[in-house]
């Protein structure tokens, strides 16, 4: 009988310690039956070289091909084997791996800050304390922050009473933070009968632990808890130092005991094996600590400006920022596509979910086609920021119809409710997206070969004859999501003949947002699966692209901005473009003149009820001929323009699609007889359009020949809105485009 199983695997043979590496199956033995060519059935086994021979380790995983080599692994040589039945111990179904020493993860320090983000170490009983730790090599890891009283007088407090509060902080961009409410320290003292406390000394300790990991399915690791070792004397001195186990070769091994360790506090985890509960000491990798004082008569630091509470100005304190949009939300990916209010709400939601807000932005970008529109998907079975279906909407107490009536900011409340139910299982960027795409698979984001969609997945029916949601999703999900076709170009180019006689590829249908598996359409009956690694690759692209779309314009000093509504013609829909100079030098890749100020703007679309229905935070009003508004091909002049009544939008053709982009452009002209710049300039054919973005690795808004350039996604959103609006309001005419300072 011919051999069956895995024939060849590939992957990084020199991984850095601490980095997770995924290995893949390249080939199967030809005799392997199709139903057995399933990565979920493959065992991945790690062998270690000892005295010249490879011996098996206890690390053996079925269906999971990811390995992370830790700490001193670079001193050894390993072999990774993949098999269906038993290991063969030779290439190409085995790889010899030599881990490389990477950058040593470290906690570089910890700093205490006031609520306004300024450093300090003397705090009021009534304010919050921010502990901030700077790290290297710990990105995405969680650090443990502990706030505890320092009983410097030794006046009888038990070691068990020293801890005040404890928080987890995720390392994002090299920084982990935790926020403590200091009033809880006062309550601790009050409980001990010391209600007239004027001053407390405290420490904040931050630690990173290397947790014990198990591959066995019958081992459950509970939430870490602290074990305190008190003395039996009535007024004991602090417990003698207890040695917290250190990771071999770690920074913690080079340091002495922390204050927490000196006080007799050690960390453990509890685990249950075969019904027996045991305590396992956690190994500390690195730690840091900072000392502070809480005084009863200390005035609290002023909070950051939020628009909801008055700002207290201390003559000796640093003046708070005048632009909260810029200072606190400027680094959010895809921030340039949404308002300051939306960015603020996303950060607040992510904080409550204890997740990175960028994960939420990447997921919504993918689900809405980068528009972040609350009406994305209108007319289909899935709508909104995360494409709620009927079941998902019902699970958070609403409906698709109600969601479509909400603003994007309002809809975020329901996004939070939906994700909150799954937050404990969300550990990776892919998990975050799976919570939207396929909730049953949340928590499997680190299993690259797990199959999410399968074109051959058997369809199951309920007693009432209806398809079950899970079987339907698994089966049809493959065809519904060509964005995840990364196994090869074959899948993208498979042709499907539609009932109208037209033949199109999967990718063409996906680009046109068609549904090609409806009744009457020819089914694709070949084998097709979507793996976790394909989804990870897709969502990662949206995450990286989001970094290029951070906000460039900020809404600051709102209190000084007029809130008066613009004067609009009743019964028409209108567009208002507000120019904004950025205050920085401006160049473009087409090598036109360098300017002292970039002339960007914001676009707002008003319906016939004078209600804002669309807002685009960024557009470019610069022409290649310069800043003289009276010259052809120069910057767009200020004033009013009449939108074309019969054909508001023109479609691009093969001759101008590069200049105008793939989406229709809004058409309008200056109003003759007006005394504004627009009429006096004598110019015409000024448009709002996209273009010159496809095919560029880094997308930018490039100068035009006197028009207004927008992002292609925004051009599409504007046209899609008009199509839907016209369908529902056939008698409402277009109004004006107003361009103002």
Secondary structure as GFF3:
##gff-version 3
##sequence-region A 1 741
A	DSSP	beta_strand	6	10	.	.	.	ID=ss1
A	DSSP	beta_strand	20	22	.	.	.	ID=ss2
A	DSSP	beta_strand	24	28	.	.	.	ID=ss3
A	DSSP	three_ten_helix	34	36	.	.	.	ID=ss4
A	DSSP	three_ten_helix	39	41	.	.	.	ID=ss5
A	DSSP	beta_strand	43	50	.	.	.	ID=ss6
A	DSSP	beta_strand	53	62	.	.	.	ID=ss7
A	DSSP	beta_strand	66	68	.	.	.	ID=ss8
A	DSSP	three_ten_helix	71	75	.	.	.	ID=ss9
A	DSSP	beta_strand	78	83	.	.	.	ID=ss10
A	DSSP	beta_strand	94	97	.	.	.	ID=ss11
A	DSSP	beta_strand	106	113	.	.	.	ID=ss12
A	DSSP	beta_strand	122	124	.	.	.	ID=ss13
A	DSSP	beta_strand	128	136	.	.	.	ID=ss14
A	DSSP	beta_strand	142	149	.	.	.	ID=ss15
A	DSSP	three_ten_helix	159	161	.	.	.	ID=ss16
A	DSSP	beta_strand	163	170	.	.	.	ID=ss17
A	DSSP	beta_strand	175	181	.	.	.	ID=ss18
A	DSSP	alpha_helix	183	191	.	.	.	ID=ss19
A	DSSP	beta_strand	199	210	.	.	.	ID=ss20
A	DSSP	beta_strand	219	221	.	.	.	ID=ss21
A	DSSP	beta_strand	225	228	.	.	.	ID=ss22
A	DSSP	alpha_helix	251	254	.	.	.	ID=ss23
A	DSSP	alpha_helix	259	262	.	.	.	ID=ss24
A	DSSP	beta_strand	265	273	.	.	.	ID=ss25
A	DSSP	beta_strand	276	281	.	.	.	ID=ss26
A	DSSP	beta_strand	283	295	.	.	.	ID=ss27
A	DSSP	alpha_helix	324	329	.	.	.	ID=ss28
A	DSSP	three_ten_helix	335	337	.	.	.	ID=ss29
A	DSSP	alpha_helix	340	353	.	.	.	ID=ss30
A	DSSP	alpha_helix	357	367	.	.	.	ID=ss31
A	DSSP	alpha_helix	390	395	.	.	.	ID=ss32
A	DSSP	alpha_helix	400	404	.	.	.	ID=ss33
A	DSSP	alpha_helix	408	420	.	.	.	ID=ss34
A	DSSP	three_ten_helix	423	425	.	.	.	ID=ss35
A	DSSP	alpha_helix	429	437	.	.	.	ID=ss36
A	DSSP	three_ten_helix	439	441	.	.	.	ID=ss37
A	DSSP	beta_strand	451	454	.	.	.	ID=ss38
A	DSSP	alpha_helix	469	480	.	.	.	ID=ss39
A	DSSP	three_ten_helix	482	484	.	.	.	ID=ss40
A	DSSP	alpha_helix	489	492	.	.	.	ID=ss41
A	DSSP	beta_strand	495	497	.	.	.	ID=ss42
A	DSSP	beta_strand	503	505	.	.	.	ID=ss43
A	DSSP	alpha_helix	506	511	.	.	.	ID=ss44
A	DSSP	beta_strand	529	531	.	.	.	ID=ss45
A	DSSP	alpha_helix	532	547	.	.	.	ID=ss46
A	DSSP	three_ten_helix	558	560	.	.	.	ID=ss47
A	DSSP	beta_strand	572	581	.	.	.	ID=ss48
A	DSSP	beta_strand	599	606	.	.	.	ID=ss49
A	DSSP	beta_strand	612	620	.	.	.	ID=ss50
A	DSSP	beta_strand	639	643	.	.	.	ID=ss51
A	DSSP	beta_strand	649	650	.	.	.	ID=ss52
A	DSSP	alpha_helix	657	660	.	.	.	ID=ss53
A	DSSP	beta_strand	665	670	.	.	.	ID=ss54
A	DSSP	alpha_helix	677	681	.	.	.	ID=ss55
A	DSSP	beta_strand	686	689	.	.	.	ID=ss56
A	DSSP	beta_strand	708	709	.	.	.	ID=ss57
A	DSSP	alpha_helix	712	728	.	.	.	ID=ss58
A	DSSP	beta_strand	733	740	.	.	.	ID=ss59
###
